[in-house]
């Protein structure tokens, strides 16, 4: 055995059919788009609700301040 052993050259990635992987990727992307649309709808509802609560808090604060002023005067 005077000759060195041959190195077996292999690719870094195994040769696998990307068909199932590609279909999973497409399915996940479409699901992501659907979830992003749903999140957008929820965020708009949340903003509306937040501003409604903020208005109610301002009204309550104003009424409490008016009552406190009338009680002192």
Short mmCIF file of the C-alpha atoms (twelve columns), coordinates in Angstrom:
data_MODEL
# 
_entry.id   MODEL 
# 
loop_
_atom_site.group_PDB 
_atom_site.id 
_atom_site.type_symbol 
_atom_site.label_atom_id 
_atom_site.label_alt_id 
_atom_site.label_comp_id 
_atom_site.label_asym_id 
_atom_site.label_seq_id 
_atom_site.Cartn_x 
_atom_site.Cartn_y 
_atom_site.Cartn_z 
_atom_site.pdbx_PDB_model_num 
ATOM 1  C CA . UNK A 1  0.000   0.000  0.000  1 
ATOM 2  C CA . UNK A 2  2.371   2.613  -1.182 1 
ATOM 3  C CA . UNK A 3  -0.411  4.781  -2.601 1 
ATOM 4  C CA . UNK A 4  -2.404  7.080  -0.301 1 
ATOM 5  C CA . UNK A 5  -6.077  6.308  0.156  1 
ATOM 6  C CA . UNK A 6  -8.426  8.145  -2.120 1 
ATOM 7  C CA . UNK A 7  -10.716 10.734 -0.601 1 
ATOM 8  C CA . UNK A 8  -14.361 10.307 -1.343 1 
ATOM 9  C CA . UNK A 9  -15.801 13.629 -2.446 1 
ATOM 10 C CA . UNK A 10 -19.316 14.169 -1.233 1 
ATOM 11 C CA . UNK A 11 -21.491 17.210 -1.587 1 
ATOM 12 C CA . UNK A 12 -22.190 19.170 1.567  1 
ATOM 13 C CA . UNK A 13 -25.956 18.649 1.150  1 
ATOM 14 C CA . UNK A 14 -27.398 15.228 0.600  1 
ATOM 15 C CA . UNK A 15 -29.131 14.813 -2.714 1 
ATOM 16 C CA . UNK A 16 -32.776 14.780 -1.694 1 
ATOM 17 C CA . UNK A 17 -35.847 15.609 -3.708 1 
ATOM 18 C CA . UNK A 18 -36.988 19.105 -2.711 1 
ATOM 19 C CA . UNK A 19 -40.589 18.482 -3.777 1 
ATOM 20 C CA . UNK A 20 -42.072 17.915 -0.308 1 
ATOM 21 C CA . UNK A 21 -39.878 20.612 1.187  1 
ATOM 22 C CA . UNK A 22 -40.959 23.107 -1.455 1 
ATOM 23 C CA . UNK A 23 -44.638 22.310 -0.940 1 
ATOM 24 C CA . UNK A 24 -44.246 22.746 2.829  1 
ATOM 25 C CA . UNK A 25 -42.561 26.081 2.231  1 
ATOM 26 C CA . UNK A 26 -45.398 27.275 -0.001 1 
ATOM 27 C CA . UNK A 27 -47.999 26.091 2.517  1 
ATOM 28 C CA . UNK A 28 -46.235 27.904 5.353  1 
ATOM 29 C CA . UNK A 29 -45.986 31.099 3.316  1 
ATOM 30 C CA . UNK A 30 -49.693 31.074 2.510  1 
ATOM 31 C CA . UNK A 31 -50.486 30.368 6.163  1 
ATOM 32 C CA . UNK A 32 -48.226 33.258 7.189  1 
ATOM 33 C CA . UNK A 33 -50.094 35.608 4.862  1 
ATOM 34 C CA . UNK A 34 -53.444 34.499 6.293  1 
ATOM 35 C CA . UNK A 35 -52.205 34.954 9.864  1 
ATOM 36 C CA . UNK A 36 -50.825 38.406 9.033  1 
ATOM 37 C CA . UNK A 37 -54.204 39.449 7.629  1 
ATOM 38 C CA . UNK A 38 -55.958 38.141 10.753 1 
ATOM 39 C CA . UNK A 39 -53.481 39.999 12.961 1 
ATOM 40 C CA . UNK A 40 -54.158 43.189 11.017 1 
ATOM 41 C CA . UNK A 41 -57.892 42.827 11.651 1 
ATOM 42 C CA . UNK A 42 -57.330 42.227 15.361 1 
ATOM 43 C CA . UNK A 43 -54.963 45.181 15.611 1 
ATOM 44 C CA . UNK A 44 -57.531 47.542 14.093 1 
ATOM 45 C CA . UNK A 45 -60.163 46.259 16.551 1 
ATOM 46 C CA . UNK A 46 -57.708 46.650 19.400 1 
ATOM 47 C CA . UNK A 47 -56.909 50.232 18.400 1 
ATOM 48 C CA . UNK A 48 -60.612 51.111 18.257 1 
ATOM 49 C CA . UNK A 49 -61.232 49.530 21.655 1 
ATOM 50 C CA . UNK A 50 -58.192 51.217 23.171 1 
ATOM 51 C CA . UNK A 51 -59.322 54.654 22.023 1 
ATOM 52 C CA . UNK A 52 -62.856 54.007 23.283 1 
ATOM 53 C CA . UNK A 53 -61.479 53.101 26.724 1 
ATOM 54 C CA . UNK A 54 -59.233 56.155 26.641 1 
ATOM 55 C CA . UNK A 55 -62.247 58.406 25.971 1 
ATOM 56 C CA . UNK A 56 -64.176 56.817 28.841 1 
ATOM 57 C CA . UNK A 57 -61.240 57.368 31.192 1 
ATOM 58 C CA . UNK A 58 -61.082 61.025 30.186 1 
ATOM 59 C CA . UNK A 59 -64.814 61.447 30.818 1 
ATOM 60 C CA . UNK A 60 -64.561 59.797 34.246 1 
ATOM 61 C CA . UNK A 61 -61.549 61.916 35.177 1 
ATOM 62 C CA . UNK A 62 -63.318 65.096 34.072 1 
ATOM 63 C CA . UNK A 63 -66.465 64.229 36.071 1 
ATOM 64 C CA . UNK A 64 -64.408 63.364 39.178 1 
ATOM 65 C CA . UNK A 65 -62.563 66.682 38.892 1 
ATOM 66 C CA . UNK A 66 -65.843 68.603 38.470 1 
ATOM 67 C CA . UNK A 67 -67.397 66.855 41.499 1 
ATOM 68 C CA . UNK A 68 -64.306 67.546 43.633 1 
ATOM 69 C CA . UNK A 69 -64.369 71.236 42.628 1 
ATOM 70 C CA . UNK A 70 -68.097 71.560 43.392 1 
ATOM 71 C CA . UNK A 71 -67.672 69.914 46.791 1 
ATOM 72 C CA . UNK A 72 -64.900 72.323 47.776 1 
ATOM 73 C CA . UNK A 73 -66.644 75.460 46.586 1 
# 
